[in-house]
């Protein structure tokens, strides 16, 4: 049965990484609180490659595996790897916070079930050719599992940097080009080189710094400067205070509480009714509205997508149309006083949002 094969393979994987001196050395650094994101990246790469060896053996044993069985076996092994990597990631993040004197806990990095299923289908299709042995695709599988394992580190950097940015701190993202571009190839990778360097968090998102192609060996880390600081001169590495108004503007715009009720968002006066890229629509009457009254959207919460446990069905549409990754889009809702030249009132409104690309397609869910 596939469940027995999965259990056996997970035991084999755990034994394999337990016998790795490098893995144990990084585990020790994590326990001592001195592991860095570079350590986490190295750790994830080692475990991702170890996982590939185990997976090749499992797929050889389960030759001609069905799609249903593949969707149990492969994501199960990927999740086992994810659970090994997370403690090292959290240790690295705690070190970042400690060095910056920031009292924020590491963001929970959830296992990407949808991506794991997609990878499972791809690997099954790859090894289904009866003319070849599974071991003939060992190199391909290693690249895929290594990339998946590294994505845990990339997501940790991205979402922890975002949490610090939302809290009014400036997260500096560093992408180091590995000098190769693709494992086991000598040609340079212009795609990676274009994303290498030191970036502000917002620029990192806009320029795809957190993206990674198959076989990519780049290291992505970040740091938060101690206190509320921002870098103003990259060449001389000087820093200056962020004006308090800028911090409060950023916090209010990103939905962080400023002493008001939790989940309340203030529409900045400089943006006014144009906080959304388009007008609020009541689909029953097809009338358009804008934010009115005191400019507050209260009871703001993420209904689906990033930051929630619910899948956002329209994420790919907004990603294709406006940019960003599908997992970065979210379906928001809140309560606001809305108005036009004919009428006004309180309503529950919903919209789609990306922290860099903006808020789109607000509509009235119900009048209150």
N, C-alpha and C positions, 0 to 999 in steps of 0.2 A: 504494500500500500504506500501511496505517496507520502502520507503522514509519517510513516516509519522512516522513509528515506530522508525526509526533511529533518526529523529528530536526529538521525545518525549523522547527517551532514553538518548540522549545527554543532554537535559534539566534536566532530572532526575539525571544524573551523576554530572553535574555542581552544582545542588542543594545539592547533597550528600556531595561533598567535601567542599562546602561553609559552611556547618554546622559543619565541623570538626574543633575543636579548635586547634588541632595540625597542620593541614594544614594551617590555618590562621596564626599561630605563625611562621611557616617557611616562608610563604609568606612575613610576616613583616620583618623577618631577611634578606630575599632576597632584599627587597626594601631598607633596611638600609645598604646593602652592607656587611653584616657580615655572610651570609649563607655559609656553607662549603659543601664539597662533601658528608660528612656524613649526613648533613641535607638533601641534594638532594636525597641521597639513601633512607632515611627514608620517605621523601615526595613521591618518586616514588612507594615505597612499599605500602603506604597507598592508593594512588590513584589507583594502580593496583588491590588491593583487593576490593576497592569500585566499580571499573569497573566490576569486576566479579559478584557482586551482581546485578548490572544493567543488565548485559548480560544474566544472568540466567533468570531474569524476562522477558527480551525481547524474548529469545528463547522459553520460556514457552508460551508466547502469540503467537509466530509464529511457533507453533508446526509443525513438518515435513517440515521445511524450505527447499526450493530448494537450489541447489548449487549456482545459480546465485544470489538469494536474500542474501544468507549467505556471499557471496563475496562483497556485498554492506554494509550489516549491521555490521559485525564483524570488518573489517578493518576501517569502519567509526568511530566506538567507540574507537578502538585502537588509531586512529589518534587524536581524541579528547583528549585522555589521554596524548598522546605525546605533544600536544600543551600546556597542563597544566604544564608539567614537564620542558619544555625547558627554561622558564624564570628563574626558580630556578637553573637549570644547568648553565646557562650563568652567573648568579650572583656568583655562587661558583667559576667558572673559572676566573671571573674578580678579585675575592679576591686572588686567587693563583697568578695571574699576578702582582697585586698590592704589595703583600708581597715580591715578588721576584724582584720588580722594572723592570718588563718586559712590554714593550709597545706593546704587541700583542693582537689583538682582539680574542674573543672566536671563535673557528671553528664552522661553521654551521653544526648541526647534523640533517640530513634529516630523514624523516619518512621512515622506511624500508618497502616499499610496497610489495616486494616479500615475505619477511618473514611473513608479516601480512596475505597475501593470503594463505600461507602454514598453518599458525595457524588456519585460518578460516576453511579450508578444514578439518583439524584434529578435531576441535571442533564439526563441523557439523557431522562428522562420529561418534564421541563419543556419541552424544545425539540422534542419529537416531534410536537407538534400542527402539522399541515400548514397550518392557517389562518393561522399567524404565521411571521414570519421569525425566525431565531436572534437577530438584533440587537434584536428586540422584548423579549428577556429579558436584555439586557445588564446592566440594573440588578440583577436578581435574581442573576445569576451573579457580579457584582462583590461583592455582600454575602456570598455563600457562600465565594468564594475568599479574600476579606479575612478573614473569620472563621476559616477554616482556617489561614491564614498566622499570624494572631495567636495561635492555639492553641499554636504552637511556643513563643512567648514565655511564655505562661501555664504550659505544662508545665515549661519551664526554671525559672521562679520556684518552682513547686510542688515539683519534685523536688530542686532544689538546697536549698531551704528545709528540706525533709524530711531531706536528708543532714546538714545542720548541726544540726537538732534531734536526730537520732539520735546525733550525736557529742557531745551534752551542751551544745550551744550554743542560745541562744534566737534564733530567726529571727522578725523582726517583719514581717508582711505588710501592705502598704499598697495599698488599692484607691482610685483617684481617679475620681470620677464625672465624665464629660465634659460634663455640663450639658445633654445632649441626650437620650441614651438610645438612640435609633435614628437612624442617619444620614439626613439630609435630612428630618427630621421635627421639629416644634417642641414636641410634647408631652413632658412629663417622664416619666422611666421610674422608677416606684416600685420595680420589681424590682431595678434596679441601685443605686438610692439606699439600699436596705435592706442591700446588701452593701458599700457604700463605707465607708471609715474605716481605722483602724489596728487590726490583729488580731494576737494570738499565732498561731503556726502551727497549733496544735491547734484553736483557735476558727475560724480561716480555713477549715480542712477541714470542720468541723462545720456552718458556716453557708454553705457553697457559694460562698465568695469567689472561687474559681478558675473558676467556671462563667461562661459567656458566651453570650448569645443572639445571633441573627443581627442584624448591624448594630450591635452593641455597640461603643462607642468608649472604654470605660473603660481606664485604665492600671493594670496590676497589677505592683508591684515589691516587693522586700523588702530588708532589711538585717540583718546579724548584728552585734550590739554587740560591740565589741572585748573579748576575754576571755570568761570564763564568767559572763555577766551576765543579768539579767532585769529588765524594766521593771515597776515596782511602782506608779507614780503617773503615769497618762497626762496629767494636767493640768499637772503641774510637770516632767514628763520626768525624774524621778529614777530611779536604778538601784541595785540592791543585789546583792551576791554570792549566787549559788545555793549553798546548803549542799552540801558534798561528798557527803553521803549521798543527796541528791536527784539529783545528777548520776549517781551510780553506780546508783541505782535505775532511772533512766530508761534508762541504757545497757544494763543487764541485761535490762530488760523489752523493749526494742526489739531485742535480739539483737546488740548491739555487744560485741565482746570486751573483757573487763576483765582481761586478763593470763592468762586461761585459754585452752584450745584454741580456735582460730578456729571460729566456728559454734556455740559452746556457749551455751545460754541457761539462766539461773538463774531458777527460779520464786520470786519474792519471798515471804518468809515471811508478809507481811501479806495476801497473796492465797492462798498455800498451794495446796492442790489445786484451788482454784477459778479458776486462771489461764484455764481454758476456760469458756465459757458453759454447757457441758453436759458430762456424763461421757464418758469414752473408751469406745467400744463395740467389742467383738469380734463382728463380724457372724456368725462361724461358730457361736458359742455364745450370742450376744445377752447376754453378761454385761457389766457396767459396771465401770470401773476409774477410779482417780485417780492423779495423779503421786505417787510415794512416794520412799523412799530419801533421797538428799541434795537432792532437788528440782531436779535438773539435767536439761535436755533437751540432749543433745549432738548433734554433726554436723547442726545445724540448717541447712537450705537451702531456697531457694525452688524448688519443683518446676515451677510454672507461674504465669503471671500477672505482675504488676508486679515488675520486677527480674530477670525471666528472659526467654529468647527463645521460650518456649513459651506458646501461647494457653491461657488458663484457661477451659474450657468452661462451668463453673458460675458464672462471675463475675456474669452478669446476674441469676441467681437470688438470690445473696446481696446484690447491690446493691438489688434490688427489696424484699427481705425486711428488710434491716437498715439500708440507707442507703449513702451514698458512691457514687462512680462505678464502673462495672464494671472499668475499667482499674486501679483502686486495690486491688482484691481479688487475693489470691494463694493458691495451693495450697502449703502448707508440709509439710515432713517432717523427722523427727529421731528420735533414739533416746532412750528414757527407761525408767526403772524404774517400772513401774506395779503397782498392787495393789488388792485388795479384801479383804473379810473371809475369803475362802476361799483365795486364791492370789496369787502375785506373781511378777514376772520382768521381764526386759528385752524390749522390743519396739520395732519400727520403727512409729512412729505418724505419721499424716497428719492435717492439719486445714486449714480455710479461715480466712483472717486478713485483717483490715483494721486499720491502725495506730490508728485512732480508735475504730472500732465493735467491736473485739475479735476474739477467736478462737472459732471455732464448729466443731461437729460433728467432734471428733477420733475417729479409729478406728484399730484395730490393723490394720496392713498385713500384718505377719508377726511371729511370735515368734522371738527370737534365742537 
